[in-house]
């Protein structure tokens, strides 16, 4: 479970152009569910994702992760509950790597290297054996039906294939939470539906899925459990999808 | 421990494939870097080898050389001086030396002919320096033609090619028996080219030189330290040119490294952002950049050093030979004896590999310390 308590995030504090992207948000994200943060551009969805995904720290408030699968500490231990608000960057990076899998709006794959290397990339700093990482990456590519492109450069893939490679990369470290930011923004209807089918299936593996999107194909997908509506850095309403 | 090794291995593996992605840029970088290292290494090798040659020459040089002067010019010295100089207190030995120069018009080369201390098997035999052997394509048993003062051609059979210890000292040398040398140059009996004086106590050398000059006003005693000073001034002058060249090379390297330090492309910044967002720590990014920089700089260092070695010791430093060897460029061509100072090599390593690697890491460190959410917003 991910619990946010009165979280605020401000930028440029003390400068001529201060800006508050998130204002006093309290929210609970249930485990093994698909939650969508819905709202127009500038509503604070992406900022909230970065805070939850340990990419940035809140200006105030607390974010607590609890339950199974929270890992990434140097000792390799798994812990039941963790306040990530004030952890140093080194710990945040470890948690980000082990607990979260990210799918970005532009997929953010590295151009010029192979599909296989792109998928393996998040696992390199873990110190896991190269052969094991490679085996897992090949399995993921096979799972998403892109194994034949393993040794191709990512620049040569179609939009749908790129998307599946990005999903495979997000899963390489066996994260318990999948975070996706506007994942369907550059996909057609069929690919968007396919994406929702894939991430929806993660729930059965006990993974929590968190998507920021204003795409109706995402927000109205039958796979979605909870929709959190946002505007101007605040939550307008939050509720389960019937 | 294993995890740490595996982490390095994984990151190194990615660093190498990352370098291959920008083949054009990295290959041109490597070429420029190799050339700069090669130039600096060649200068270091060349200076060291020349100094070594000079040191070897001085090692075998007599403590005092006594020449006779006539009207300010060097003349043959009477062998009769030997006994009188040997009688001076503190002098250990006095040896008359017989030598001269010979210009061979056929090859355009100047040789130094000298009476051998090592007894030759008989008249008509010669030991030759490696430069002479190279120029005239001679080996043991071949015949060396020399034209005597009266124009008569004389053949000498080569007994051996002199060992390779110092090319500068022995390259142009032809050793003959005293009789042959006298006959060749029509040296009068009872005269030598100069006298080599050995003194027991080095502190007494100036006093003994003064005594010789007092006893023989027509003589000119030259101290070993004066020879050293002459060599020093010759090598220092050349050393000065070396410093200028070294300065230019180092400046080129600094500009090159600085350009690299400030030249992180937008694409590289974006990639660093992506790596951080997928869970790489700042330290992981720096490790990646370290391996990238180390791979390029180590490859350039090794190739540059090998190129310099080949250039200096196998191609006779052909790039800067005319400016640096001076009169030694005259035939017979001499090759430096390969000799590398490990300390200088280590200094070269730290002056090239380390600054470049640091120059690679600094801009990446700046980019890697940004919040990973930047990738989310790119």
Boltz contact constraints between the chains, C-beta under 6 A:
constraints:
  - contact:
      token1: [A, 46]
      token2: [B, 376]
      max_distance: 6.0
  - contact:
      token1: [A, 50]
      token2: [B, 373]
      max_distance: 6.0
  - contact:
      token1: [A, 50]
      token2: [B, 376]
      max_distance: 6.0
  - contact:
      token1: [A, 55]
      token2: [B, 372]
      max_distance: 6.0
  - contact:
      token1: [A, 55]
      token2: [B, 373]
      max_distance: 6.0
  - contact:
      token1: [A, 56]
      token2: [B, 371]
      max_distance: 6.0
  - contact:
      token1: [A, 56]
      token2: [B, 373]
      max_distance: 6.0
  - contact:
      token1: [A, 90]
      token2: [B, 281]
      max_distance: 6.0
  - contact:
      token1: [A, 93]
      token2: [B, 281]
      max_distance: 6.0
  - contact:
      token1: [A, 96]
      token2: [B, 279]
      max_distance: 6.0
  - contact:
      token1: [A, 97]
      token2: [B, 279]
      max_distance: 6.0
  - contact:
      token1: [A, 108]
      token2: [B, 274]
      max_distance: 6.0
  - contact:
      token1: [A, 108]
      token2: [B, 375]
      max_distance: 6.0
  - contact:
      token1: [A, 110]
      token2: [B, 271]
      max_distance: 6.0
  - contact:
      token1: [A, 112]
      token2: [B, 21]
      max_distance: 6.0
  - contact:
      token1: [A, 113]
      token2: [B, 17]
      max_distance: 6.0
  - contact:
      token1: [A, 122]
      token2: [B, 278]
      max_distance: 6.0
  - contact:
      token1: [A, 122]
      token2: [B, 279]
      max_distance: 6.0
  - contact:
      token1: [A, 124]
      token2: [B, 10]
      max_distance: 6.0
  - contact:
      token1: [A, 124]
      token2: [B, 11]
      max_distance: 6.0
  - contact:
      token1: [A, 124]
      token2: [B, 14]
      max_distance: 6.0
  - contact:
      token1: [A, 125]
      token2: [B, 7]
      max_distance: 6.0
  - contact:
      token1: [A, 125]
      token2: [B, 280]
      max_distance: 6.0
  - contact:
      token1: [A, 125]
      token2: [B, 284]
      max_distance: 6.0
  - contact:
      token1: [A, 127]
      token2: [B, 3]
      max_distance: 6.0
  - contact:
      token1: [A, 127]
      token2: [B, 6]
      max_distance: 6.0
  - contact:
      token1: [A, 127]
      token2: [B, 7]
      max_distance: 6.0
  - contact:
      token1: [A, 129]
      token2: [B, 6]
      max_distance: 6.0
  - contact:
      token1: [A, 130]
      token2: [B, 10]
      max_distance: 6.0
  - contact:
      token1: [A, 181]
      token2: [B, 376]
      max_distance: 6.0
